[in-house]
């Protein structure tokens, strides 16, 4: 993606593209070991759309269902998920 096209995106779209690139890079070793290029090609747009949907759910203050939608997503977070960034605090 060139800088001009990136600059033409909404802030939410820009954030999603950066987040999706970070996720894609983090998944690279898993991809090589377990997923074909075709599977990754199918998975990547699903990840980008899900990130966009989540950002819009969190940021859309005009949506009367926003609190309900965010609360629903929060209630689905499993207890066993690690909290991002906590492992860094434990090592410090």
PyMOL Python script that loads the backbone (N, CA, C, O; Angstrom):
from pymol import cmd

cmd.read_pdbstr("""\
ATOM      1  N   UNK A   1       0.866  -1.168   0.000  1.00  0.00           N
ATOM      2  CA  UNK A   1       0.000   0.000   0.000  1.00  0.00           C
ATOM      3  C   UNK A   1       0.907   1.223   0.000  1.00  0.00           C
ATOM      4  O   UNK A   1       1.839   1.325   0.797  1.00  0.00           O
ATOM      5  N   UNK A   2       0.619   2.133  -0.895  1.00  0.00           N
ATOM      6  CA  UNK A   2       1.446   3.336  -0.931  1.00  0.00           C
ATOM      7  C   UNK A   2       0.939   4.375   0.069  1.00  0.00           C
ATOM      8  O   UNK A   2      -0.195   4.297   0.542  1.00  0.00           O
ATOM      9  N   UNK A   3       1.784   5.334   0.376  1.00  0.00           N
ATOM     10  CA  UNK A   3       1.468   6.338   1.394  1.00  0.00           C
ATOM     11  C   UNK A   3       0.248   7.174   1.017  1.00  0.00           C
ATOM     12  O   UNK A   3      -0.524   7.558   1.896  1.00  0.00           O
ATOM     13  N   UNK A   4       0.061   7.457  -0.244  1.00  0.00           N
ATOM     14  CA  UNK A   4      -1.081   8.261  -0.675  1.00  0.00           C
ATOM     15  C   UNK A   4      -2.393   7.528  -0.420  1.00  0.00           C
ATOM     16  O   UNK A   4      -3.353   8.116   0.078  1.00  0.00           O
ATOM     17  N   UNK A   5      -2.428   6.240  -0.764  1.00  0.00           N
ATOM     18  CA  UNK A   5      -3.638   5.454  -0.521  1.00  0.00           C
ATOM     19  C   UNK A   5      -3.887   5.327   0.983  1.00  0.00           C
ATOM     20  O   UNK A   5      -5.019   5.470   1.443  1.00  0.00           O
ATOM     21  N   UNK A   6      -2.828   5.057   1.743  1.00  0.00           N
ATOM     22  CA  UNK A   6      -2.975   4.954   3.194  1.00  0.00           C
ATOM     23  C   UNK A   6      -3.535   6.253   3.765  1.00  0.00           C
ATOM     24  O   UNK A   6      -4.428   6.223   4.613  1.00  0.00           O
ATOM     25  N   UNK A   7      -3.028   7.374   3.316  1.00  0.00           N
ATOM     26  CA  UNK A   7      -3.479   8.677   3.808  1.00  0.00           C
ATOM     27  C   UNK A   7      -4.936   8.947   3.457  1.00  0.00           C
ATOM     28  O   UNK A   7      -5.597   9.731   4.138  1.00  0.00           O
ATOM     29  N   UNK A   8      -5.448   8.311   2.406  1.00  0.00           N
ATOM     30  CA  UNK A   8      -6.837   8.542   1.997  1.00  0.00           C
ATOM     31  C   UNK A   8      -7.831   7.732   2.831  1.00  0.00           C
ATOM     32  O   UNK A   8      -9.037   7.961   2.738  1.00  0.00           O
ATOM     33  N   UNK A   9      -7.349   6.796   3.638  1.00  0.00           N
ATOM     34  CA  UNK A   9      -8.231   5.971   4.467  1.00  0.00           C
ATOM     35  C   UNK A   9      -8.720   6.741   5.679  1.00  0.00           C
ATOM     36  O   UNK A   9      -8.093   7.714   6.099  1.00  0.00           O
ATOM     37  N   UNK A  10      -9.831   6.309   6.237  1.00  0.00           N
ATOM     38  CA  UNK A  10     -10.302   6.891   7.485  1.00  0.00           C
ATOM     39  C   UNK A  10      -9.330   6.495   8.590  1.00  0.00           C
ATOM     40  O   UNK A  10      -8.585   5.528   8.428  1.00  0.00           O
ATOM     41  N   UNK A  11      -9.317   7.217   9.708  1.00  0.00           N
ATOM     42  CA  UNK A  11      -8.437   6.817  10.815  1.00  0.00           C
ATOM     43  C   UNK A  11      -8.685   5.370  11.259  1.00  0.00           C
ATOM     44  O   UNK A  11      -7.740   4.643  11.562  1.00  0.00           O
ATOM     45  N   UNK A  12      -9.945   4.960  11.296  1.00  0.00           N
ATOM     46  CA  UNK A  12     -10.248   3.589  11.693  1.00  0.00           C
ATOM     47  C   UNK A  12      -9.655   2.591  10.706  1.00  0.00           C
ATOM     48  O   UNK A  12      -9.097   1.572  11.111  1.00  0.00           O
ATOM     49  N   UNK A  13      -9.774   2.880   9.416  1.00  0.00           N
ATOM     50  CA  UNK A  13      -9.208   1.991   8.399  1.00  0.00           C
ATOM     51  C   UNK A  13      -7.685   1.941   8.508  1.00  0.00           C
ATOM     52  O   UNK A  13      -7.086   0.877   8.350  1.00  0.00           O
ATOM     53  N   UNK A  14      -7.064   3.074   8.775  1.00  0.00           N
ATOM     54  CA  UNK A  14      -5.614   3.110   8.955  1.00  0.00           C
ATOM     55  C   UNK A  14      -5.203   2.250  10.153  1.00  0.00           C
ATOM     56  O   UNK A  14      -4.253   1.471  10.076  1.00  0.00           O
ATOM     57  N   UNK A  15      -5.931   2.403  11.254  1.00  0.00           N
ATOM     58  CA  UNK A  15      -5.622   1.621  12.455  1.00  0.00           C
ATOM     59  C   UNK A  15      -5.756   0.129  12.173  1.00  0.00           C
ATOM     60  O   UNK A  15      -4.914  -0.665  12.592  1.00  0.00           O
ATOM     61  N   UNK A  16      -6.804  -0.244  11.471  1.00  0.00           N
ATOM     62  CA  UNK A  16      -7.016  -1.652  11.151  1.00  0.00           C
ATOM     63  C   UNK A  16      -5.886  -2.182  10.276  1.00  0.00           C
ATOM     64  O   UNK A  16      -5.403  -3.290  10.505  1.00  0.00           O
ATOM     65  N   UNK A  17      -5.467  -1.429   9.301  1.00  0.00           N
ATOM     66  CA  UNK A  17      -4.399  -1.905   8.421  1.00  0.00           C
ATOM     67  C   UNK A  17      -3.104  -2.114   9.211  1.00  0.00           C
ATOM     68  O   UNK A  17      -2.390  -3.090   8.984  1.00  0.00           O
ATOM     69  N   UNK A  18      -2.803  -1.207  10.130  1.00  0.00           N
ATOM     70  CA  UNK A  18      -1.602  -1.354  10.956  1.00  0.00           C
ATOM     71  C   UNK A  18      -1.752  -2.542  11.903  1.00  0.00           C
ATOM     72  O   UNK A  18      -0.833  -3.350  12.035  1.00  0.00           O
ATOM     73  N   UNK A  19      -2.903  -2.650  12.559  1.00  0.00           N
ATOM     74  CA  UNK A  19      -3.135  -3.791  13.456  1.00  0.00           C
ATOM     75  C   UNK A  19      -3.083  -5.111  12.694  1.00  0.00           C
ATOM     76  O   UNK A  19      -2.482  -6.074  13.168  1.00  0.00           O
ATOM     77  N   UNK A  20      -3.703  -5.163  11.528  1.00  0.00           N
ATOM     78  CA  UNK A  20      -3.719  -6.391  10.737  1.00  0.00           C
ATOM     79  C   UNK A  20      -2.315  -6.767  10.285  1.00  0.00           C
ATOM     80  O   UNK A  20      -1.979  -7.950  10.228  1.00  0.00           O
ATOM     81  N   UNK A  21      -1.491  -5.775   9.963  1.00  0.00           N
ATOM     82  CA  UNK A  21      -0.114  -6.082   9.574  1.00  0.00           C
ATOM     83  C   UNK A  21       0.661  -6.641  10.758  1.00  0.00           C
ATOM     84  O   UNK A  21       1.470  -7.556  10.600  1.00  0.00           O
ATOM     85  N   UNK A  22       0.415  -6.093  11.942  1.00  0.00           N
ATOM     86  CA  UNK A  22       1.061  -6.608  13.151  1.00  0.00           C
ATOM     87  C   UNK A  22       0.624  -8.049  13.431  1.00  0.00           C
ATOM     88  O   UNK A  22       1.452  -8.897  13.765  1.00  0.00           O
ATOM     89  N   UNK A  23      -0.677  -8.325  13.294  1.00  0.00           N
ATOM     90  CA  UNK A  23      -1.192  -9.682  13.495  1.00  0.00           C
ATOM     91  C   UNK A  23      -0.598 -10.627  12.459  1.00  0.00           C
ATOM     92  O   UNK A  23      -0.165 -11.729  12.793  1.00  0.00           O
ATOM     93  N   UNK A  24      -0.577 -10.202  11.224  1.00  0.00           N
ATOM     94  CA  UNK A  24      -0.030 -11.041  10.153  1.00  0.00           C
ATOM     95  C   UNK A  24       1.438 -11.379  10.427  1.00  0.00           C
ATOM     96  O   UNK A  24       1.850 -12.529  10.277  1.00  0.00           O
ATOM     97  N   UNK A  25       2.222 -10.383  10.825  1.00  0.00           N
ATOM     98  CA  UNK A  25       3.632 -10.628  11.121  1.00  0.00           C
ATOM     99  C   UNK A  25       3.798 -11.571  12.315  1.00  0.00           C
ATOM    100  O   UNK A  25       4.677 -12.433  12.317  1.00  0.00           O
ATOM    101  N   UNK A  26       2.946 -11.400  13.325  1.00  0.00           N
ATOM    102  CA  UNK A  26       3.012 -12.259  14.511  1.00  0.00           C
ATOM    103  C   UNK A  26       2.634 -13.702  14.175  1.00  0.00           C
ATOM    104  O   UNK A  26       3.097 -14.633  14.832  1.00  0.00           O
ATOM    105  N   UNK A  27       1.805 -13.888  13.167  1.00  0.00           N
ATOM    106  CA  UNK A  27       1.348 -15.228  12.777  1.00  0.00           C
ATOM    107  C   UNK A  27       2.263 -15.918  11.772  1.00  0.00           C
ATOM    108  O   UNK A  27       2.010 -17.064  11.401  1.00  0.00           O
ATOM    109  N   UNK A  28       3.307 -15.251  11.330  1.00  0.00           N
ATOM    110  CA  UNK A  28       4.108 -15.790  10.228  1.00  0.00           C
ATOM    111  C   UNK A  28       4.661 -17.185  10.514  1.00  0.00           C
ATOM    112  O   UNK A  28       4.554 -18.067   9.662  1.00  0.00           O
ATOM    113  N   UNK A  29       5.243 -17.404  11.674  1.00  0.00           N
ATOM    114  CA  UNK A  29       5.790 -18.730  11.990  1.00  0.00           C
ATOM    115  C   UNK A  29       4.677 -19.784  12.030  1.00  0.00           C
ATOM    116  O   UNK A  29       4.862 -20.900  11.546  1.00  0.00           O
ATOM    117  N   UNK A  30       3.528 -19.432  12.605  1.00  0.00           N
ATOM    118  CA  UNK A  30       2.389 -20.348  12.636  1.00  0.00           C
ATOM    119  C   UNK A  30       1.928 -20.659  11.218  1.00  0.00           C
ATOM    120  O   UNK A  30       1.629 -21.805  10.883  1.00  0.00           O
ATOM    121  N   UNK A  31       1.877 -19.623  10.398  1.00  0.00           N
ATOM    122  CA  UNK A  31       1.478 -19.792   8.997  1.00  0.00           C
ATOM    123  C   UNK A  31       2.391 -20.790   8.296  1.00  0.00           C
ATOM    124  O   UNK A  31       1.917 -21.716   7.638  1.00  0.00           O
ATOM    125  N   UNK A  32       3.695 -20.601   8.438  1.00  0.00           N
ATOM    126  CA  UNK A  32       4.656 -21.473   7.763  1.00  0.00           C
ATOM    127  C   UNK A  32       4.493 -22.926   8.222  1.00  0.00           C
ATOM    128  O   UNK A  32       4.585 -23.849   7.412  1.00  0.00           O
ATOM    129  N   UNK A  33       4.250 -23.126   9.520  1.00  0.00           N
ATOM    130  CA  UNK A  33       4.150 -24.478  10.068  1.00  0.00           C
ATOM    131  C   UNK A  33       2.810 -25.153   9.788  1.00  0.00           C
ATOM    132  O   UNK A  33       2.753 -26.369   9.603  1.00  0.00           O
ATOM    133  N   UNK A  34       1.719 -24.356   9.755  1.00  0.00           N
ATOM    134  CA  UNK A  34       0.396 -24.982   9.796  1.00  0.00           C
ATOM    135  C   UNK A  34      -0.587 -24.565   8.703  1.00  0.00           C
ATOM    136  O   UNK A  34      -1.592 -25.247   8.502  1.00  0.00           O
ATOM    137  N   UNK A  35      -0.333 -23.488   8.004  1.00  0.00           N
ATOM    138  CA  UNK A  35      -1.317 -22.994   7.040  1.00  0.00           C
ATOM    139  C   UNK A  35      -0.684 -22.794   5.664  1.00  0.00           C
ATOM    140  O   UNK A  35       0.451 -22.333   5.546  1.00  0.00           O
ATOM    141  N   UNK A  36      -1.429 -23.143   4.652  1.00  0.00           N
ATOM    142  CA  UNK A  36      -0.964 -22.896   3.288  1.00  0.00           C
ATOM    143  C   UNK A  36      -1.125 -21.412   2.956  1.00  0.00           C
ATOM    144  O   UNK A  36      -1.815 -20.677   3.662  1.00  0.00           O
ATOM    145  N   UNK A  37      -0.484 -20.989   1.878  1.00  0.00           N
ATOM    146  CA  UNK A  37      -0.662 -19.609   1.427  1.00  0.00           C
ATOM    147  C   UNK A  37      -2.127 -19.332   1.080  1.00  0.00           C
ATOM    148  O   UNK A  37      -2.628 -18.234   1.320  1.00  0.00           O
ATOM    149  N   UNK A  38      -2.805 -20.326   0.520  1.00  0.00           N
ATOM    150  CA  UNK A  38      -4.229 -20.159   0.178  1.00  0.00           C
ATOM    151  C   UNK A  38      -5.072 -19.971   1.437  1.00  0.00           C
ATOM    152  O   UNK A  38      -5.989 -19.149   1.456  1.00  0.00           O
ATOM    153  N   UNK A  39      -4.762 -20.733   2.490  1.00  0.00           N
ATOM    154  CA  UNK A  39      -5.500 -20.567   3.751  1.00  0.00           C
ATOM    155  C   UNK A  39      -5.243 -19.195   4.353  1.00  0.00           C
ATOM    156  O   UNK A  39      -6.170 -18.557   4.852  1.00  0.00           O
ATOM    157  N   UNK A  40      -4.007 -18.734   4.312  1.00  0.00           N
ATOM    158  CA  UNK A  40      -3.706 -17.402   4.832  1.00  0.00           C
ATOM    159  C   UNK A  40      -4.398 -16.323   4.009  1.00  0.00           C
ATOM    160  O   UNK A  40      -4.877 -15.328   4.552  1.00  0.00           O
ATOM    161  N   UNK A  41      -4.445 -16.527   2.696  1.00  0.00           N
ATOM    162  CA  UNK A  41      -5.122 -15.554   1.832  1.00  0.00           C
ATOM    163  C   UNK A  41      -6.603 -15.457   2.186  1.00  0.00           C
ATOM    164  O   UNK A  41      -7.205 -14.389   2.067  1.00  0.00           O
ATOM    165  N   UNK A  42      -7.188 -16.569   2.618  1.00  0.00           N
ATOM    166  CA  UNK A  42      -8.591 -16.561   3.037  1.00  0.00           C
ATOM    167  C   UNK A  42      -8.742 -15.968   4.444  1.00  0.00           C
ATOM    168  O   UNK A  42      -9.714 -15.265   4.719  1.00  0.00           O
ATOM    169  N   UNK A  43      -7.796 -16.247   5.322  1.00  0.00           N
ATOM    170  CA  UNK A  43      -7.864 -15.799   6.710  1.00  0.00           C
ATOM    171  C   UNK A  43      -7.601 -14.303   6.858  1.00  0.00           C
ATOM    172  O   UNK A  43      -8.259 -13.646   7.665  1.00  0.00           O
ATOM    173  N   UNK A  44      -6.665 -13.754   6.108  1.00  0.00           N
ATOM    174  CA  UNK A  44      -6.286 -12.350   6.273  1.00  0.00           C
ATOM    175  C   UNK A  44      -7.449 -11.365   6.141  1.00  0.00           C
ATOM    176  O   UNK A  44      -7.581 -10.493   7.000  1.00  0.00           O
ATOM    177  N   UNK A  45      -8.297 -11.456   5.114  1.00  0.00           N
ATOM    178  CA  UNK A  45      -9.416 -10.504   5.048  1.00  0.00           C
ATOM    179  C   UNK A  45     -10.429 -10.690   6.177  1.00  0.00           C
ATOM    180  O   UNK A  45     -11.081  -9.732   6.592  1.00  0.00           O
ATOM    181  N   UNK A  46     -10.560 -11.916   6.670  1.00  0.00           N
ATOM    182  CA  UNK A  46     -11.451 -12.154   7.811  1.00  0.00           C
ATOM    183  C   UNK A  46     -10.920 -11.417   9.034  1.00  0.00           C
ATOM    184  O   UNK A  46     -11.684 -10.791   9.769  1.00  0.00           O
ATOM    185  N   UNK A  47      -9.616 -11.490   9.250  1.00  0.00           N
ATOM    186  CA  UNK A  47      -8.991 -10.786  10.377  1.00  0.00           C
ATOM    187  C   UNK A  47      -9.167  -9.279  10.223  1.00  0.00           C
ATOM    188  O   UNK A  47      -9.552  -8.601  11.177  1.00  0.00           O
ATOM    189  N   UNK A  48      -8.893  -8.751   9.041  1.00  0.00           N
ATOM    190  CA  UNK A  48      -9.023  -7.302   8.830  1.00  0.00           C
ATOM    191  C   UNK A  48     -10.453  -6.829   9.071  1.00  0.00           C
ATOM    192  O   UNK A  48     -10.664  -5.801   9.714  1.00  0.00           O
ATOM    193  N   UNK A  49     -11.429  -7.562   8.565  1.00  0.00           N
ATOM    194  CA  UNK A  49     -12.818  -7.143   8.756  1.00  0.00           C
ATOM    195  C   UNK A  49     -13.227  -7.235  10.219  1.00  0.00           C
ATOM    196  O   UNK A  49     -13.936  -6.363  10.722  1.00  0.00           O
ATOM    197  N   UNK A  50     -12.782  -8.291  10.909  1.00  0.00           N
ATOM    198  CA  UNK A  50     -13.113  -8.434  12.329  1.00  0.00           C
ATOM    199  C   UNK A  50     -12.494  -7.309  13.155  1.00  0.00           C
ATOM    200  O   UNK A  50     -13.133  -6.789  14.070  1.00  0.00           O
ATOM    201  N   UNK A  51     -11.268  -6.933  12.841  1.00  0.00           N
ATOM    202  CA  UNK A  51     -10.641  -5.807  13.548  1.00  0.00           C
ATOM    203  C   UNK A  51     -11.410  -4.517  13.282  1.00  0.00           C
ATOM    204  O   UNK A  51     -11.647  -3.732  14.199  1.00  0.00           O
ATOM    205  N   UNK A  52     -11.796  -4.302  12.035  1.00  0.00           N
ATOM    206  CA  UNK A  52     -12.576  -3.103  11.704  1.00  0.00           C
ATOM    207  C   UNK A  52     -13.910  -3.103  12.445  1.00  0.00           C
ATOM    208  O   UNK A  52     -14.309  -2.082  13.004  1.00  0.00           O
ATOM    209  N   UNK A  53     -14.595  -4.235  12.451  1.00  0.00           N
ATOM    210  CA  UNK A  53     -15.878  -4.322  13.150  1.00  0.00           C
ATOM    211  C   UNK A  53     -15.709  -4.029  14.639  1.00  0.00           C
ATOM    212  O   UNK A  53     -16.534  -3.335  15.234  1.00  0.00           O
ATOM    213  N   UNK A  54     -14.639  -4.556  15.242  1.00  0.00           N
ATOM    214  CA  UNK A  54     -14.400  -4.321  16.671  1.00  0.00           C
ATOM    215  C   UNK A  54     -14.113  -2.850  16.948  1.00  0.00           C
ATOM    216  O   UNK A  54     -14.653  -2.276  17.894  1.00  0.00           O
ATOM    217  N   UNK A  55     -13.265  -2.243  16.127  1.00  0.00           N
ATOM    218  CA  UNK A  55     -12.967  -0.821  16.317  1.00  0.00           C
ATOM    219  C   UNK A  55     -14.221   0.016  16.161  1.00  0.00           C
ATOM    220  O   UNK A  55     -14.450   0.935  16.948  1.00  0.00           O
ATOM    221  N   UNK A  56     -15.030  -0.280  15.172  1.00  0.00           N
ATOM    222  CA  UNK A  56     -16.264   0.492  14.973  1.00  0.00           C
ATOM    223  C   UNK A  56     -17.234   0.275  16.132  1.00  0.00           C
ATOM    224  O   UNK A  56     -17.931   1.209  16.528  1.00  0.00           O
ATOM    225  N   UNK A  57     -17.291  -0.932  16.680  1.00  0.00           N
ATOM    226  CA  UNK A  57     -18.158  -1.203  17.828  1.00  0.00           C
ATOM    227  C   UNK A  57     -17.712  -0.389  19.029  1.00  0.00           C
ATOM    228  O   UNK A  57     -18.542   0.204  19.719  1.00  0.00           O
ATOM    229  N   UNK A  58     -16.419  -0.356  19.286  1.00  0.00           N
ATOM    230  CA  UNK A  58     -15.885   0.352  20.453  1.00  0.00           C
ATOM    231  C   UNK A  58     -16.003   1.869  20.281  1.00  0.00           C
ATOM    232  O   UNK A  58     -16.334   2.576  21.233  1.00  0.00           O
ATOM    233  N   UNK A  59     -15.737   2.367  19.084  1.00  0.00           N
ATOM    234  CA  UNK A  59     -15.664   3.814  18.867  1.00  0.00           C
ATOM    235  C   UNK A  59     -16.981   4.471  18.489  1.00  0.00           C
ATOM    236  O   UNK A  59     -17.086   5.695  18.562  1.00  0.00           O
ATOM    237  N   UNK A  60     -17.986   3.707  18.089  1.00  0.00           N
ATOM    238  CA  UNK A  60     -19.218   4.302  17.571  1.00  0.00           C
ATOM    239  C   UNK A  60     -20.125   4.752  18.711  1.00  0.00           C
ATOM    240  O   UNK A  60     -21.063   4.050  19.089  1.00  0.00           O
ATOM    241  N   UNK A  61     -19.832   5.926  19.248  1.00  0.00           N
ATOM    242  CA  UNK A  61     -20.609   6.470  20.351  1.00  0.00           C
ATOM    243  C   UNK A  61     -22.039   6.817  19.989  1.00  0.00           C
ATOM    244  O   UNK A  61     -22.872   6.984  20.879  1.00  0.00           O
ATOM    245  N   UNK A  62     -22.349   6.930  18.689  1.00  0.00           N
ATOM    246  CA  UNK A  62     -23.701   7.272  18.248  1.00  0.00           C
ATOM    247  C   UNK A  62     -24.632   6.070  18.194  1.00  0.00           C
ATOM    248  O   UNK A  62     -25.846   6.230  18.070  1.00  0.00           O
ATOM    249  N   UNK A  63     -24.078   4.883  18.286  1.00  0.00           N
ATOM    250  CA  UNK A  63     -24.886   3.669  18.196  1.00  0.00           C
ATOM    251  C   UNK A  63     -25.562   3.399  19.537  1.00  0.00           C
ATOM    252  O   UNK A  63     -24.876   3.188  20.537  1.00  0.00           O
ATOM    253  N   UNK A  64     -26.889   3.402  19.578  1.00  0.00           N
ATOM    254  CA  UNK A  64     -27.579   3.167  20.848  1.00  0.00           C
ATOM    255  C   UNK A  64     -27.314   1.765  21.418  1.00  0.00           C
ATOM    256  O   UNK A  64     -27.529   1.533  22.607  1.00  0.00           O
ATOM    257  N   UNK A  65     -26.855   0.845  20.587  1.00  0.00           N
ATOM    258  CA  UNK A  65     -26.556  -0.516  21.034  1.00  0.00           C
ATOM    259  C   UNK A  65     -25.088  -0.708  21.399  1.00  0.00           C
ATOM    260  O   UNK A  65     -24.666  -1.824  21.704  1.00  0.00           O
ATOM    261  N   UNK A  66     -24.307   0.373  21.372  1.00  0.00           N
ATOM    262  CA  UNK A  66     -22.862   0.274  21.579  1.00  0.00           C
ATOM    263  C   UNK A  66     -22.514  -0.399  22.906  1.00  0.00           C
ATOM    264  O   UNK A  66     -21.724  -1.344  22.926  1.00  0.00           O
ATOM    265  N   UNK A  67     -23.085   0.067  24.001  1.00  0.00           N
ATOM    266  CA  UNK A  67     -22.752  -0.489  25.319  1.00  0.00           C
ATOM    267  C   UNK A  67     -23.113  -1.967  25.369  1.00  0.00           C
ATOM    268  O   UNK A  67     -22.348  -2.782  25.884  1.00  0.00           O
ATOM    269  N   UNK A  68     -24.268  -2.305  24.840  1.00  0.00           N
ATOM    270  CA  UNK A  68     -24.688  -3.706  24.820  1.00  0.00           C
ATOM    271  C   UNK A  68     -23.729  -4.550  23.984  1.00  0.00           C
ATOM    272  O   UNK A  68     -23.351  -5.649  24.390  1.00  0.00           O
ATOM    273  N   UNK A  69     -23.337  -4.040  22.824  1.00  0.00           N
ATOM    274  CA  UNK A  69     -22.446  -4.784  21.938  1.00  0.00           C
ATOM    275  C   UNK A  69     -21.063  -4.975  22.561  1.00  0.00           C
ATOM    276  O   UNK A  69     -20.488  -6.061  22.485  1.00  0.00           O
ATOM    277  N   UNK A  70     -20.535  -3.918  23.173  1.00  0.00           N
ATOM    278  CA  UNK A  70     -19.228  -4.022  23.827  1.00  0.00           C
ATOM    279  C   UNK A  70     -19.327  -4.964  25.024  1.00  0.00           C
ATOM    280  O   UNK A  70     -18.451  -5.805  25.226  1.00  0.00           O
ATOM    281  N   UNK A  71     -20.377  -4.827  25.808  1.00  0.00           N
ATOM    282  CA  UNK A  71     -20.561  -5.704  26.968  1.00  0.00           C
ATOM    283  C   UNK A  71     -20.648  -7.165  26.539  1.00  0.00           C
ATOM    284  O   UNK A  71     -20.102  -8.045  27.204  1.00  0.00           O
ATOM    285  N   UNK A  72     -21.324  -7.416  25.446  1.00  0.00           N
ATOM    286  CA  UNK A  72     -21.428  -8.782  24.924  1.00  0.00           C
ATOM    287  C   UNK A  72     -20.052  -9.337  24.575  1.00  0.00           C
ATOM    288  O   UNK A  72     -19.718 -10.464  24.941  1.00  0.00           O
ATOM    289  N   UNK A  73     -19.252  -8.534  23.861  1.00  0.00           N
ATOM    290  CA  UNK A  73     -17.913  -8.990  23.495  1.00  0.00           C
ATOM    291  C   UNK A  73     -17.054  -9.232  24.740  1.00  0.00           C
ATOM    292  O   UNK A  73     -16.330 -10.225  24.816  1.00  0.00           O
ATOM    293  N   UNK A  74     -17.137  -8.324  25.710  1.00  0.00           N
ATOM    294  CA  UNK A  74     -16.370  -8.492  26.951  1.00  0.00           C
ATOM    295  C   UNK A  74     -16.789  -9.771  27.664  1.00  0.00           C
ATOM    296  O   UNK A  74     -15.942 -10.501  28.179  1.00  0.00           O
ATOM    297  N   UNK A  75     -18.090 -10.046  27.698  1.00  0.00           N
ATOM    298  CA  UNK A  75     -18.573 -11.245  28.402  1.00  0.00           C
ATOM    299  C   UNK A  75     -18.098 -12.536  27.736  1.00  0.00           C
ATOM    300  O   UNK A  75     -18.105 -13.592  28.368  1.00  0.00           O
ATOM    301  N   UNK A  76     -17.688 -12.464  26.480  1.00  0.00           N
ATOM    302  CA  UNK A  76     -17.228 -13.648  25.761  1.00  0.00           C
ATOM    303  C   UNK A  76     -15.742 -13.930  25.952  1.00  0.00           C
ATOM    304  O   UNK A  76     -15.265 -14.988  25.542  1.00  0.00           O
ATOM    305  N   UNK A  77     -15.001 -13.010  26.564  1.00  0.00           N
ATOM    306  CA  UNK A  77     -13.560 -13.200  26.735  1.00  0.00           C
ATOM    307  C   UNK A  77     -13.330 -14.322  27.733  1.00  0.00           C
ATOM    308  O   UNK A  77     -13.764 -14.224  28.881  1.00  0.00           O
ATOM    309  N   UNK A  78     -12.648 -15.395  27.314  1.00  0.00           N
ATOM    310  CA  UNK A  78     -12.416 -16.521  28.222  1.00  0.00           C
ATOM    311  C   UNK A  78     -11.480 -16.143  29.372  1.00  0.00           C
ATOM    312  O   UNK A  78     -10.591 -15.306  29.211  1.00  0.00           O
ATOM    313  N   UNK A  79     -11.688 -16.765  30.527  1.00  0.00           N
ATOM    314  CA  UNK A  79     -10.854 -16.512  31.698  1.00  0.00           C
ATOM    315  C   UNK A  79      -9.393 -16.894  31.455  1.00  0.00           C
ATOM    316  O   UNK A  79      -8.493 -16.308  32.057  1.00  0.00           O
ATOM    317  N   UNK A  80      -9.153 -17.863  30.584  1.00  0.00           N
ATOM    318  CA  UNK A  80      -7.790 -18.344  30.373  1.00  0.00           C
ATOM    319  C   UNK A  80      -6.950 -17.451  29.453  1.00  0.00           C
ATOM    320  O   UNK A  80      -5.745 -17.669  29.332  1.00  0.00           O
ATOM    321  N   UNK A  81      -7.555 -16.457  28.808  1.00  0.00           N
ATOM    322  CA  UNK A  81      -6.777 -15.576  27.947  1.00  0.00           C
ATOM    323  C   UNK A  81      -5.819 -14.743  28.779  1.00  0.00           C
ATOM    324  O   UNK A  81      -6.203 -14.161  29.793  1.00  0.00           O
ATOM    325  N   UNK A  82      -4.574 -14.694  28.340  1.00  0.00           N
ATOM    326  CA  UNK A  82      -3.617 -13.811  28.998  1.00  0.00           C
ATOM    327  C   UNK A  82      -3.957 -12.364  28.658  1.00  0.00           C
ATOM    328  O   UNK A  82      -4.509 -12.072  27.597  1.00  0.00           O
ATOM    329  N   UNK A  83      -3.621 -11.477  29.567  1.00  0.00           N
ATOM    330  CA  UNK A  83      -3.840 -10.057  29.321  1.00  0.00           C
ATOM    331  C   UNK A  83      -2.626  -9.545  28.543  1.00  0.00           C
ATOM    332  O   UNK A  83      -1.498  -9.676  29.019  1.00  0.00           O
ATOM    333  N   UNK A  84      -2.831  -8.970  27.365  1.00  0.00           N
ATOM    334  CA  UNK A  84      -1.695  -8.511  26.564  1.00  0.00           C
ATOM    335  C   UNK A  84      -0.821  -7.518  27.344  1.00  0.00           C
ATOM    336  O   UNK A  84      -1.322  -6.629  28.032  1.00  0.00           O
ATOM    337  N   UNK A  85       0.470  -7.694  27.218  1.00  0.00           N
ATOM    338  CA  UNK A  85       1.412  -6.794  27.866  1.00  0.00           C
ATOM    339  C   UNK A  85       1.786  -7.192  29.272  1.00  0.00           C
ATOM    340  O   UNK A  85       2.767  -6.675  29.808  1.00  0.00           O
ATOM    341  N   UNK A  86       1.042  -8.094  29.895  1.00  0.00           N
ATOM    342  CA  UNK A  86       1.359  -8.469  31.273  1.00  0.00           C
ATOM    343  C   UNK A  86       2.644  -9.265  31.353  1.00  0.00           C
ATOM    344  O   UNK A  86       3.381  -9.135  32.331  1.00  0.00           O
ATOM    345  N   UNK A  87       2.936 -10.079  30.363  1.00  0.00           N
ATOM    346  CA  UNK A  87       4.172 -10.870  30.399  1.00  0.00           C
ATOM    347  C   UNK A  87       5.390  -9.959  30.426  1.00  0.00           C
ATOM    348  O   UNK A  87       6.415 -10.310  31.012  1.00  0.00           O
ATOM    349  N   UNK A  88       5.288  -8.792  29.798  1.00  0.00           N
ATOM    350  CA  UNK A  88       6.393  -7.829  29.803  1.00  0.00           C
ATOM    351  C   UNK A  88       6.605  -7.286  31.219  1.00  0.00           C
ATOM    352  O   UNK A  88       7.742  -7.098  31.650  1.00  0.00           O
ATOM    353  N   UNK A  89       5.497  -7.034  31.946  1.00  0.00           N
ATOM    354  CA  UNK A  89       5.602  -6.515  33.301  1.00  0.00           C
ATOM    355  C   UNK A  89       6.251  -7.549  34.224  1.00  0.00           C
ATOM    356  O   UNK A  89       7.011  -7.190  35.123  1.00  0.00           O
ATOM    357  N   UNK A  90       5.952  -8.819  34.004  1.00  0.00           N
ATOM    358  CA  UNK A  90       6.475  -9.874  34.868  1.00  0.00           C
ATOM    359  C   UNK A  90       7.993 -10.030  34.672  1.00  0.00           C
ATOM    360  O   UNK A  90       8.703 -10.415  35.600  1.00  0.00           O
ATOM    361  N   UNK A  91       8.480  -9.732  33.470  1.00  0.00           N
ATOM    362  CA  UNK A  91       9.902  -9.878  33.190  1.00  0.00           C
ATOM    363  C   UNK A  91      10.705  -8.701  33.693  1.00  0.00           C
ATOM    364  O   UNK A  91      11.916  -8.820  33.884  1.00  0.00           O
ATOM    365  N   UNK A  92      10.066  -7.573  33.912  1.00  0.00           N
ATOM    366  CA  UNK A  92      10.782  -6.363  34.321  1.00  0.00           C
ATOM    367  C   UNK A  92      11.233  -6.421  35.763  1.00  0.00           C
ATOM    368  O   UNK A  92      11.849  -5.476  36.255  1.00  0.00           O
TER     369      UNK A  92
END
""", "prot")
cmd.dss("prot")
cmd.show_as("cartoon", "prot")
cmd.util.cbc("prot")
cmd.orient("prot")
